[in-house]
Amino acid sequence: MTKPKLLIVEDDAGLCAQYRWAFPAWRVVIANDRRQAEAMAKREQPAAVLLDLGLPPDAEGVAEGFATLAALRALAPGLPVIVASGQGQRETMLRAVGLGAYDFCEKPVDLDVLRTILGRALHVRALEEENQRLAAAPRPSPIADIITADDSMLKLCRSIERLATVSVPVLLLGESGTGKEALARALHSQGPRAPKPFIALNCAAIPETLLESELFGHERGAFTGAVRQVTGQIEAANGGTLFLDEIGDLPMSLQAKLLRFLQDQVIERIGGRTRIRVDVRVVSATNQPLEELAETGGFRQDLLYRLNALTLRVPPLRERGDDALLLARWFLARHGQEAQRRLRGFDDTALAAIAAHPWPGNVRELGNRIQRAALMAEGPLVNAGDLELAAAESPAVAEDLDLRAARARAEREMIGRALSRGNGSLSAAARLLGISRPTLYDLLETHGLSPQRAEPATSCQTPS
């Protein structure tokens, strides 16, 4: 195991020599003044610092030591700095702790005490970095049909999990292509109605003259051409779930009849007089502002109240962080396999274009573009031209003075790109990164990554 680095900032050559052999569990690096300390902190990325406050050119005072402390804190805010100073300077030591020092010890230093302080500092820092890694790591979606690492989408998935156990009507609001049908299916499949039918009906795709029969069914002879009895979709969904997509396009003439069904759970087929009791959970979805339509008379307000006992808003893809890249890799793996193409991933122009594109068609548009690219790409790497997207510069990273955090982010990004280009192969990723496989394994463990992160193994339903 690699030893942690300990940066010692001390101008006394005798003490420096003593420190070199006093910490066998550490790799000791020495700096004699503030300039050297800053340079060593940048280059060596130490796990801890032992800082003497009496540094040249103010070896008898503490001004230079405090300036060095401030410089180290600015370079790496999470870096533990243990301050050492002469006896009788307790107020100075407390001031140092108040300015961000991790701890202090008086000279002459008790090496056993100092080893304990350093060990505790290393342990605490490891815990802090683990917490930061866990907070930054993509969390798996609790719904198998949804691929996401975005907080808002993960929260929505957890809401779906809770609502799946009850049979209240749910209204899903969101732009076309965001995955509303996949969420509706999850409401059905994760609840007690899962063994029963899930019936999906697009209200905008069926002519108004046929929609009533499609919903409620009809008796033989109910109208011209009705040569046999037909069961409607509501009746077919008995015991299960009826998903009414594009509910905002439901004709006004049918809204009253649907309202009655929602109130009584009773239907009558067209041309029939028999009241048929059904047990159906209704999940509806739309990309239209139903509340505004209700205010202007374009949608029945009482029906809206019945449909939106609980309303869930599905965020568009452009508001879902890095989900576009996550989904793009999944779609490429699926469509490449279907097309029997050995595609290795995306080049830098494609990755930048995917991140910059606003995706007005959401997941559906992304899936279609990736499918075309999987068929038409001439090389093993898909580029921006294959996606029919304009090349874009990678988004600028916000300024961050925490060098350790910035380095960790850069490592995660480069590892993810290498895994994507290498199509999940550790050997290929290691060659691209110029490191050995064991080193790559260590980095994957450090950052909580896995080859599967580049190509999620979950399935995804066609978004609606």
C-alpha positions in Angstrom: 0.0 0.0 0.0 1.3 3.5 -0.8 2.4 5.5 2.2 0.6 8.8 2.8 2.7 11.9 2.3 3.6 14.2 5.2 4.7 17.7 4.3 7.0 19.1 7.0 7.5 22.9 6.8 10.6 23.5 9.1 13.8 25.5 8.7 15.8 23.7 11.4 17.9 21.1 9.6 18.4 19.0 12.7 14.6 18.7 13.3 14.1 17.9 9.6 16.6 15.0 9.9 14.8 13.8 13.1 11.4 13.9 11.4 12.6 11.9 8.5 13.2 8.8 10.6 10.5 9.5 13.2 7.5 8.7 10.9 8.2 5.3 9.2 4.5 5.0 8.2 4.6 8.2 6.2 6.5 9.4 3.2 8.1 12.6 4.5 8.7 15.6 2.2 10.5 18.7 3.5 10.0 22.4 2.8 12.0 25.2 4.5 9.9 28.3 3.8 6.5 29.4 2.5 7.5 29.4 -1.2 8.7 25.8 -1.0 5.7 24.8 1.1 3.3 26.0 -1.6 5.2 24.4 -4.4 5.4 21.0 -2.5 1.7 21.2 -1.6 0.8 21.6 -5.3 3.2 19.0 -6.6 3.1 16.3 -3.9 -0.6 16.5 -2.7 0.3 15.6 0.9 -2.2 13.9 3.2 -1.2 16.2 6.1 1.2 19.0 7.0 3.3 19.7 10.0 4.0 23.4 10.1 6.4 25.4 12.2 5.2 28.9 12.7 8.8 30.4 13.0 9.8 30.5 9.4 12.3 32.7 7.5 12.5 35.6 7.0 10.6 35.9 10.4 12.2 33.0 12.2 11.7 34.6 15.6 8.1 35.6 15.0 4.9 34.0 13.7 3.8 36.3 10.9 5.4 34.1 8.2 4.1 30.9 9.7 0.5 32.3 9.7 1.0 33.5 6.1 2.1 29.9 5.2 -1.0 28.5 7.0 -3.3 30.8 5.0 -1.6 29.9 1.7 -1.9 26.2 2.4 -5.6 26.6 3.5 -6.3 28.5 0.2 -4.6 25.8 -1.9 -6.3 22.8 -0.2 -9.1 23.7 2.3 -9.5 20.1 3.4 -5.7 19.5 4.0 -5.1 19.0 7.8 -2.3 21.3 9.0 -0.8 20.6 12.4 1.0 23.6 13.8 4.1 23.4 16.0 5.6 26.3 18.0 7.7 27.0 21.0 6.5 26.6 24.6 4.6 29.4 26.3 2.8 30.3 23.0 -0.5 28.7 23.8 -2.5 31.8 22.7 -0.7 31.7 19.4 -1.5 28.1 18.9 -5.2 28.7 19.7 -5.2 31.5 17.1 -3.8 29.0 14.6 -6.6 26.6 15.3 -9.1 29.4 14.9 -7.6 30.2 11.5 -8.1 26.6 10.3 -5.2 24.5 11.7 -6.3 20.9 12.5 -4.4 20.8 15.8 -1.2 22.0 17.4 1.7 20.7 19.5 4.4 22.5 21.5 8.1 22.3 20.9 10.1 20.3 21.8 7.7 17.9 20.1 6.6 14.7 21.8 6.9 12.3 18.8 4.4 9.8 20.2 1.8 12.5 20.7 2.5 13.9 17.2 2.1 10.4 15.6 -1.3 10.1 17.3 -2.4 13.5 16.1 -1.2 12.6 12.5 -2.9 9.2 12.6 -6.2 10.8 13.7 -5.9 13.5 11.1 -5.4 10.9 8.4 -8.4 8.9 9.6 -10.7 11.9 9.8 -9.6 13.1 6.3 -10.3 9.7 4.8 -13.8 9.7 6.3 -14.4 13.2 4.9 -13.2 12.2 1.4 -15.3 9.1 1.5 -18.4 11.2 2.4 -17.6 13.5 -0.5 -17.1 10.6 -2.9 -20.4 9.0 -1.8 -22.2 12.3 -2.2 -20.7 12.9 -5.7 -21.1 9.3 -6.9 -24.1 8.6 -9.1 -26.8 6.6 -7.2 -28.6 3.8 -8.9 -32.2 4.5 -9.9 -34.6 2.5 -7.8 -36.7 1.8 -10.9 -35.2 -0.7 -13.4 -36.7 1.0 -16.4 -35.3 4.4 -15.6 -31.6 5.2 -16.2 -30.6 8.3 -14.2 -28.1 9.7 -11.7 -29.9 13.1 -11.4 -31.1 14.0 -7.9 -34.5 15.4 -9.1 -35.1 12.2 -11.1 -34.0 9.9 -8.3 -36.4 11.8 -6.0 -39.2 11.2 -8.5 -38.4 7.5 -8.7 -38.6 7.2 -4.9 -42.0 8.9 -5.1 -43.1 6.4 -7.7 -42.0 3.6 -5.3 -44.1 4.9 -2.5 -47.2 5.6 -4.7 -47.1 2.2 -6.3 -48.6 0.6 -3.2 -51.7 2.7 -3.3 -54.4 3.0 -5.9 -54.9 6.8 -6.1 -55.0 8.4 -9.5 -51.7 10.0 -10.5 -51.1 12.7 -13.1 -47.7 12.8 -14.8 -46.8 16.2 -16.2 -43.8 16.7 -18.5 -42.6 17.3 -22.0 -42.9 14.7 -24.7 -40.2 12.1 -24.6 -39.3 12.4 -20.9 -40.2 8.8 -20.0 -43.7 9.3 -18.6 -44.9 5.9 -19.8 -41.9 4.2 -18.1 -42.9 5.8 -14.9 -46.5 4.8 -15.3 -45.4 1.2 -15.9 -43.3 1.4 -12.7 -46.4 2.6 -10.7 -48.1 -0.6 -11.9 -45.3 -3.2 -11.8 -44.1 -2.2 -8.3 -47.5 -2.4 -6.7 -50.1 -5.1 -5.9 -51.7 -4.7 -9.3 -48.6 -6.0 -11.1 -50.0 -9.5 -12.0 -53.0 -7.8 -13.7 -53.0 -6.0 -17.1 -51.3 -2.7 -17.8 -53.2 -1.0 -20.6 -51.7 2.1 -22.3 -53.9 4.3 -24.5 -52.8 7.4 -26.4 -55.8 9.8 -26.4 -54.3 11.8 -29.2 -53.6 8.9 -31.5 -57.1 7.6 -31.9 -59.8 9.5 -33.9 -62.5 11.0 -31.8 -65.2 8.9 -33.5 -63.4 5.7 -32.4 -62.1 6.7 -29.0 -65.3 6.2 -27.0 -65.6 2.6 -28.3 -61.9 2.1 -27.6 -62.3 3.2 -24.0 -65.7 1.7 -23.1 -66.3 -1.0 -25.7 -69.6 -1.6 -27.6 -72.3 -4.1 -28.0 -73.1 -5.9 -31.3 -75.3 -3.6 -33.5 -74.6 -0.5 -31.5 -73.6 1.3 -34.7 -73.0 0.6 -38.3 -70.2 -1.9 -38.6 -70.5 -3.2 -35.0 -70.8 -6.8 -36.0 -69.7 -8.2 -32.6 -69.3 -7.3 -29.0 -66.0 -5.5 -28.2 -64.5 -5.1 -24.8 -63.1 -1.6 -24.1 -59.7 -0.8 -22.7 -61.1 0.2 -19.3 -62.8 -3.2 -18.9 -59.7 -5.0 -20.2 -57.6 -3.3 -17.5 -59.9 -4.6 -14.7 -57.8 -5.3 -11.6 -54.8 -3.5 -13.2 -53.8 -0.1 -14.4 -55.1 2.1 -17.3 -52.5 4.6 -18.6 -54.1 7.5 -20.5 -51.4 9.3 -22.3 -52.0 12.8 -23.8 -55.1 13.2 -21.6 -55.2 16.8 -22.5 -56.4 15.8 -26.0 -59.4 13.9 -24.7 -62.5 15.3 -26.4 -64.8 17.2 -24.3 -67.7 14.9 -25.2 -65.8 12.0 -23.5 -64.6 13.9 -20.5 -68.0 13.7 -18.7 -68.2 9.9 -19.3 -64.6 9.4 -18.1 -65.4 11.5 -15.0 -68.4 9.2 -14.1 -66.2 6.1 -14.4 -63.6 7.7 -12.1 -66.3 8.5 -9.6 -68.2 5.2 -9.6 -65.8 2.6 -11.2 -68.7 1.6 -13.3 -69.0 1.7 -17.2 -71.5 0.9 -19.8 -70.6 -0.3 -23.3 -71.9 1.7 -26.2 -75.3 0.4 -27.1 -75.6 -1.6 -23.9 -77.6 -1.1 -20.7 -75.7 -3.3 -18.4 -73.6 -1.5 -15.7 -70.2 -3.2 -15.5 -68.3 -2.7 -12.3 -64.5 -2.5 -12.7 -61.5 -2.0 -10.5 -59.0 0.0 -12.4 -56.3 2.4 -11.3 -55.9 5.4 -13.7 -52.6 7.0 -14.4 -52.7 9.9 -16.9 -50.0 12.0 -18.5 -49.8 15.1 -20.6 -47.4 17.8 -21.8 -50.2 20.4 -21.8 -51.0 22.9 -18.9 -54.2 21.3 -17.8 -54.8 23.9 -15.1 -54.7 26.7 -17.7 -57.0 24.7 -20.0 -59.4 24.1 -17.1 -59.6 27.9 -16.4 -60.3 28.7 -20.1 -62.9 25.9 -20.5 -60.7 23.6 -22.6 -60.7 20.9 -20.0 -63.3 19.9 -17.3 -62.1 21.2 -13.9 -63.9 18.5 -12.0 -62.2 15.8 -14.2 -58.8 17.5 -13.5 -59.5 17.2 -9.8 -60.2 13.5 -10.2 -57.1 12.8 -12.3 -54.6 14.8 -10.2 -55.1 13.4 -6.7 -51.3 13.3 -6.9 -49.3 15.2 -9.6 -45.7 14.3 -10.4 -43.6 16.6 -12.7 -41.1 14.8 -14.9 -38.0 17.0 -15.6 -36.8 17.4 -19.2 -33.5 15.8 -20.1 -31.7 19.2 -20.3 -32.3 19.7 -16.5 -31.0 16.2 -15.6 -27.3 16.9 -15.2 -25.2 14.3 -16.9 -28.1 11.9 -17.7 -27.7 12.7 -21.4 -24.2 11.1 -21.4 -25.4 8.2 -19.2 -28.3 7.4 -21.5 -26.2 8.0 -24.7 -23.8 5.3 -23.6 -26.6 2.9 -22.8 -28.4 3.5 -26.1 -25.2 3.1 -28.1 -24.5 -0.3 -26.4 -28.0 -1.5 -27.2 -28.3 -0.1 -30.8 -24.8 -1.2 -31.6 -25.5 -4.7 -30.6 -28.8 -4.7 -32.6 -27.0 -3.4 -35.7 -24.1 -5.9 -35.1 -21.6 -3.0 -35.0 -18.5 -3.1 -32.8 -18.7 0.5 -31.6 -16.2 1.6 -28.9 -18.0 4.7 -27.7 -18.0 8.4 -28.4 -15.1 10.7 -29.3 -14.6 14.1 -27.6 -16.6 16.0 -30.2 -19.6 13.7 -29.6 -19.3 13.9 -25.8 -19.1 17.7 -25.9 -22.0 17.9 -28.4 -24.2 15.7 -26.3 -23.5 17.8 -23.2 -24.2 21.1 -25.0 -27.4 20.1 -26.9 -30.7 21.2 -25.3 -32.5 18.0 -26.3 -36.0 19.5 -27.1 -37.2 16.0 -27.9 -35.7 14.7 -24.6 -34.9 10.9 -24.2 -36.8 10.0 -27.4 -34.7 12.4 -29.5 -31.5 11.1 -27.9 -32.4 7.5 -28.5 -33.3 8.2 -32.2 -30.0 10.1 -32.8 -27.9 7.4 -31.2 -29.8 4.7 -33.2 -29.0 6.6 -36.5 -25.4 7.1 -35.4 -25.0 3.4 -34.6 -26.1 2.5 -38.1 -24.2 5.2 -40.0 -21.0 5.8 -38.1 -18.0 4.9 -40.3 -15.5 4.3 -37.5 -15.5 2.6 -34.1 -16.0 5.9 -32.4 -19.2 8.0 -32.9 -18.5 11.7 -33.5 -20.7 14.8 -33.5 -21.3 14.5 -37.2 -22.7 11.0 -36.8 -25.2 12.4 -34.3 -26.0 15.2 -36.7 -25.1 17.7 -33.9 -22.9 20.7 -34.2 -19.5 20.3 -32.5 -19.3 22.1 -29.2 -16.6 23.0 -26.7 -16.7 21.1 -23.5 -18.5 23.1 -20.9 -16.2 25.2 -18.7 -15.7 24.0 -15.2 -16.5 26.5 -12.5 -13.4 27.8 -10.7 -12.5 25.6 -7.7 -9.5 26.3 -5.5 -9.6 22.9 -3.9 -6.9 21.2 -5.9 -7.5 17.8 -4.4 -11.2 17.9 -5.2 -10.4 19.3 -8.7 -7.9 16.5 -9.3 -10.4 13.9 -8.1 -13.0 15.3 -10.5 -10.6 15.3 -13.4 -9.6 11.7 -12.6 -13.2 10.5 -12.5 -13.9 12.3 -15.8 -10.9 10.8 -17.6 -11.6 7.3 -16.3 -15.2 7.6 -17.4 -14.1 8.7 -20.9 -11.5 5.9 -21.1 -14.1 3.3 -20.1 -16.5 4.7 -22.6 -13.9 4.7 -25.5 -12.8 1.2 -24.4 -16.4 0.0 -24.4 -16.1 -1.0 -20.8 -12.8 -2.9 -21.3 -10.4 -2.4 -18.4 -7.4 -3.3 -20.5 -8.3 -0.8 -23.2 -9.1 1.9 -20.6 -5.7 1.3 -18.9 -3.9 1.6 -22.2 -5.7 4.9 -23.1 -4.9 6.3 -19.6 -1.3 5.1 -19.8 -1.5 3.2 -16.6 -1.4 -0.5 -15.5 -4.6 -2.6 -14.8 -3.8 -2.8 -11.1 -3.5 1.0 -10.9 -6.8 1.4 -12.8 -8.4 -1.1 -10.3 -7.2 1.1 -7.4 -8.5 4.3 -9.1 -11.9 2.6 -9.7 -12.2 1.7 -6.1 -11.0 5.1 -4.9 -13.6 6.9 -7.0 -16.4 4.4 -6.5 -16.6 3.7 -10.2 -17.0 0.5 -12.2 -16.9 -0.4 -15.9 -20.7 -0.8 -15.9 -21.0 2.9 -15.1 -20.0 3.7 -18.6 -22.7 1.4 -20.0 -25.6 0.9 -17.5 -26.9 -2.6 -17.6 -30.6 -1.7 -16.8 -33.2 -1.7 -19.5 -35.2 1.3 -20.6 -38.7 1.5 -21.9 -39.6 3.7 -24.9 -40.2 7.2 -23.4 -43.5 8.9 -23.9 
